[in-house]
Amino acid sequence: MSHPTDRPPPEVPTRPGFIPRTPAPGTRPSWALPAALLVTAAVYPLAFRLRAVPFWPAMAALAAVWWWAAWHPYLSSRLRPTGPLAAAGVAAGLGLYALTCAGAVVVRGTPLWPGVQEATALARGGAPLAVAALLVVAVVTPAEEVLWRGAVFARATRRLGGGWRPVAATAVLDAAVVGLSGYPALALAALACGAVWARQRQVTGSLVPGVVAHALWALLVLWYLPGNQ
């Protein structure tokens, strides 16, 4: 069964799926988004596997780059919260967290498990838990959603049309960049979560469910993951 927003959205600002075809005055040049993705691809291995730069300062710096490269005025209307949108985000966040916990149980004892332990230890040890939680909710997650489910998904929809193609393209590219961290488990999580958040963006026309789900999922994983205490 298809949803009306599976079809390429009409260029009408009042419709939820509206994606402008031309940059608004004062927005970033066309090369800004590819440049931000290249910077992200370079910083992820330095911050994760190599630990050549402090983790949370690196994530905060990347968030600034993402906002700079991806922000478009039309996204302001996609960030207006409502009760149903927030509820959809909470439901997705809890569901993905349950899936992540199940995945943690499955991969325990496999070659993926040491990477899970290292990545979570890095996030937990890089800053006091309260500071890390604040960065997740107020800095990194909103910027990441504006980048992937905002700018990247908009471009994918314009080029690929509606349906599963822009959802899959956004999720795969997100997972590929996250995979440069050196932790395959993070790439798998980005693939599964990114597909859900992109689909929510497609169906609702809003970034709010993805922001809420992403923040809640990240906070819960930061707090507790089975077998990783």
C-alpha positions in Angstrom: 0.0 0.0 0.0 1.4 3.4 -1.0 1.2 6.6 0.9 0.4 9.9 -1.0 3.8 11.3 -0.1 5.5 8.3 -1.9 5.0 10.3 -5.0 7.3 13.2 -5.9 5.9 16.2 -4.0 4.5 19.0 -6.0 6.3 22.3 -5.8 3.6 23.9 -3.6 4.9 25.4 -0.3 1.7 24.6 1.5 2.1 20.8 0.9 4.0 18.8 3.6 6.4 17.3 1.1 7.4 20.5 -0.5 11.0 20.5 -1.6 12.3 23.7 -3.3 14.1 23.2 -6.6 16.3 26.2 -6.4 18.3 27.6 -3.4 16.7 30.5 -1.6 18.6 33.8 -1.5 21.5 33.7 1.0 21.6 29.9 1.3 24.8 27.9 0.9 26.4 27.1 -2.5 25.7 23.7 -4.1 29.2 22.5 -3.2 28.6 23.0 0.6 26.8 19.7 1.1 29.3 17.5 -0.6 32.1 19.3 1.2 30.3 18.7 4.6 30.1 15.0 3.8 33.8 14.9 2.9 34.7 16.6 6.2 32.5 14.1 8.0 34.1 11.2 6.3 37.5 12.5 7.3 36.6 13.3 10.9 34.8 10.1 11.8 37.8 7.8 11.7 39.9 10.4 13.5 37.3 10.7 16.3 36.2 7.1 16.6 38.8 4.4 15.7 42.0 6.5 15.7 40.9 8.7 18.6 43.3 11.4 17.2 40.8 14.2 18.2 38.6 14.5 21.3 35.3 12.8 20.6 32.6 15.2 21.8 34.4 18.4 20.6 34.8 16.7 17.2 31.0 15.9 17.1 30.1 19.4 18.1 32.4 20.9 15.4 30.8 18.5 12.9 27.4 19.7 14.0 28.3 23.2 13.2 29.5 22.2 9.7 26.3 20.2 9.1 24.1 23.2 10.1 26.2 25.5 7.8 26.1 23.2 4.8 22.5 21.8 5.1 20.3 24.5 6.4 17.7 25.9 4.1 14.9 28.3 5.1 12.2 25.8 4.1 13.4 23.4 6.8 12.2 25.8 9.5 8.6 24.7 8.7 9.7 21.1 9.0 10.9 21.5 12.5 7.6 22.8 14.0 6.7 20.3 16.7 3.2 18.9 17.3 1.9 16.3 19.6 1.4 13.6 17.0 4.8 14.2 15.4 6.5 14.0 18.8 4.6 10.8 19.6 5.6 9.2 16.3 9.2 10.1 17.2 8.9 8.6 20.7 7.4 5.4 19.3 10.1 5.0 16.6 12.9 5.8 19.2 11.7 3.2 21.6 11.2 0.6 18.9 14.6 1.1 17.4 16.2 1.0 20.9 14.5 -2.4 21.5 15.8 -3.6 18.1 19.3 -2.3 19.1 19.2 -4.2 22.4 18.2 -7.3 20.6 21.0 -6.8 18.1 23.5 -6.3 21.0 22.5 -9.7 22.4 22.8 -11.3 19.0 26.3 -9.9 18.2 27.7 -10.5 21.6 30.7 -12.9 21.2 31.1 -12.1 17.5 33.8 -10.0 15.9 31.4 -7.0 16.0 31.1 -6.9 19.8 34.5 -5.4 20.6 33.6 -2.5 18.3 30.3 -2.0 20.1 32.0 -1.8 23.4 34.7 0.5 22.2 32.3 2.9 20.6 30.0 3.1 23.6 32.9 3.5 26.0 34.2 6.3 23.9 30.9 8.2 24.0 30.4 7.6 27.7 34.0 8.5 28.6 34.4 11.5 26.4 32.4 13.8 28.7 30.3 13.7 31.9 27.0 11.9 31.2 24.9 15.0 31.6 27.1 17.0 29.2 27.0 14.1 26.7 23.2 14.0 26.9 22.9 17.7 26.4 25.1 17.5 23.3 23.1 14.7 21.9 19.7 16.4 22.4 20.6 20.0 21.7 23.5 19.9 19.3 24.5 16.8 17.4 21.1 15.1 16.8 19.2 18.1 15.3 22.2 18.9 13.1 22.5 15.3 11.9 18.8 15.1 11.1 19.0 18.5 9.2 21.9 17.1 7.2 20.6 13.6 6.4 16.8 13.7 6.5 16.8 17.4 5.6 19.3 18.3 2.8 20.4 14.8 1.7 16.9 13.4 1.6 15.6 16.4 -0.3 18.2 16.1 -3.0 17.6 12.3 -3.2 13.9 12.9 -3.6 14.3 15.5 -6.3 16.6 13.1 -8.3 15.0 9.7 -7.6 11.4 10.6 -7.1 9.2 9.2 -4.4 8.8 5.7 -2.9 11.6 3.6 -1.5 14.5 4.9 -3.6 15.3 8.2 -1.8 14.8 6.4 1.6 17.2 3.7 0.7 19.7 6.0 -0.9 19.8 8.3 2.2 20.1 5.4 4.6 22.9 3.7 2.6 24.9 6.9 2.2 24.5 7.6 5.9 25.6 4.1 6.8 28.6 4.3 4.4 29.8 7.5 6.0 29.3 6.2 9.5 31.1 3.0 8.5 34.3 5.1 8.0 34.4 5.3 11.8 35.8 1.8 11.7 32.9 0.2 13.6 30.7 -2.0 11.3 28.0 -2.2 14.1 27.6 1.5 13.9 27.1 1.4 10.2 24.4 -1.3 10.6 22.7 0.8 13.2 22.8 3.8 10.9 21.4 1.8 8.1 18.4 0.5 10.1 17.7 3.7 12.0 18.3 6.0 9.0 15.8 4.1 6.9 13.1 4.5 9.6 13.9 8.2 10.1 13.9 8.9 6.3 10.6 7.1 5.9 9.1 9.2 8.7 10.4 12.3 7.0 8.8 11.1 3.7 5.4 10.2 5.2 5.0 13.2 7.6 6.9 15.9 5.6 8.5 16.8 9.0 11.9 16.4 10.6 10.4 16.4 14.1 9.8 12.6 14.3 13.3 11.9 13.2 14.9 14.4 15.6 12.8 13.0 18.6 13.5 9.4 17.7 17.2 9.9 17.1 17.7 11.8 20.3 15.7 9.3 22.4 17.5 6.3 20.8 20.9 7.8 21.3 20.2 8.7 24.9 19.0 5.2 25.7 21.9 3.5 24.0 24.3 5.9 25.9 22.5 5.0 29.2 22.2 1.2 28.8 23.1 -1.5 26.2 22.7 -5.2 27.3 26.1 -6.8 28.2 28.0 -3.5 27.8 28.2 -2.0 31.3 
